[in-house]
């Protein structure tokens, strides 16, 4: 099948933090692109036994952004236990979930900007030790890319659209 949503990966290579941010931004964009043009019903559709949907992935990633950047890197309040849930409440509109993800990204970008460099340490320790912003960026890029792949497969099942 021809790829209908394919875009090139970032070509940014101007420094460690700029490059890391470009790849995270690209993966975030890929996730949001998978939601573009779908109805509320399609966004909630799950073709797999686990119940995973594109909207659930978006909600989960909003929570992950908040947990890793606002909480772990910046020391903000610890998120609720269900922050990483992929189960979207029926009364929550898809547009609200997508807007929430965009808002979480904006906060994360502010935290990254304040961190200033890849060597900045997390305020909240991970496994008992602070990690670098570099580590959190790598982790979130991997997490987002993983779920962008899930969203790509679900989107292909919905309407045949493929590509990163």
N, C-alpha and C positions, 0 to 999 in steps of 0.2 A: 504494500500500500504506500502511496506517495505521502511524504510528510507534509502536513499542511500548516504546522505551527513552528517550523524550524527556524531558529535564529542562531547566529554564530556566538560562541563563547566570548567572554570579554578579552580584549587585547591589551588591557591595562597592565603595565609592567614598570610603574614609576616609583615603586617602593613597596615594602612589605605590607604596611597597613592599607595603602591604596589598592593593592592587588587583592588582598584578602577581602576587603569590602566590596570590590567589584564582583568577585565570584559569589559572595553571599547575596548581593543585590540581584545578580543574574538568577540565582536559584529561587529567590523570593518572587521575582517577576514570572518565572516559569510556573510556579504554583498558582499565582493569580491569573495567569493566562489560561490555565486549565479550567478556571471557573467562568471565564468570559463567555457571554452569549448563551449560557445555560439557564433553563427555567429553575424555579424553586424546587420542583419535583426532581429534575435531573441532578441538581446539586446534592440532593439528599439520597439519590439512588445508590444502592450498594449491590454490586454484582458478586460479592464474596460473602462467605459464611460469617466472617468476623464483623460484618456490618460497616466496614470502612466505606466512607463516601468522600467525595471531593470536599464538601462543606465540613465534614468532620475533620479532615486533614487540615483545612484552613484554621478551624477553631483550635486544634491541637498545636499548630505552629504559632498561633498568637500567644498561647500560654507558654510555649517554650521560649519565645522571644522575651516575654516578661520574666520568666524564671531565670534565664541565663544572664540577661543583660541588666534589667532593672533591679533584680534581687541579688544575684550572685556577684556580678561585676560592680554594681553601684551601691549595694547594701540597702536597697529599698525593702519594704515590707515583704515578708514571706507570703507567696501566693497561697490561695486556698488549695486544699488537697486535690480537688478535681480540676485544677488548672490545665492539666494535660489531657483531659478527656476528649475523646473523639465522638462522643454522643452529644449531638446538638438537640437541645430541647425543642419540641414541636412548635412552641409558641415564639421561638426566636427566629426572626426573619433572616433569610440568607444575606441580604444586604447589610444587616447589622453585624453578622459574623465577619463578612469580608471587610467592612469598614473598621471593625475592631482589630483585624489583622494589620491593616494599614496603619492604624494608630499605634499598635504595639511596635511595628517596624520603626515608626518615627521616633518613639521613645528610645528604642535600642540604638538608632543612629546617633541620637544626642549623647547617649552614654558612651558610645564608641568615640565620638568626637572629643568628649571630655577626657576620656582615657588617654588620648593623644599619641600613644605609641604602643606597639605590640608587647612591650615589656611590662606595661601596667599590670598590677596584680589585682586579683579579685578581692573584694571586701569579705565575702563569705567563703570560707575554705571549702575545698572539694576533697573528700576523703582525708580531712584533717590538715590539708595544706592549701595555701593560696595557689592558684594557677594564673597564668598570664592571660591577657586579653587575646593574645595569639591563639592560645589553646581554646578559648571560648569561641572565637571566630571560626576556627577549624571545626570544632564540634558542631556549631550551629550550621555551618555550610554543609557538612556531611548529613546532618539531620534533615535539613531542608531539601537537599538533593535526593535523599532517600524517599522522602514523601512526595517530592515532585514526580519521581518515577512511578510511585503508586498512583498519583493523580493522572499521569499520562495514560496508564493502562485502563483506569476507570473511564477516562474521557473517551478513549478509543472504543470501549464497550458501549458507550452512550451514543456517540454520533460518528465514529470513525476518524475523528481528528487525532493526528499523531504529531510527534516531534517535540523537541525541547524548546 
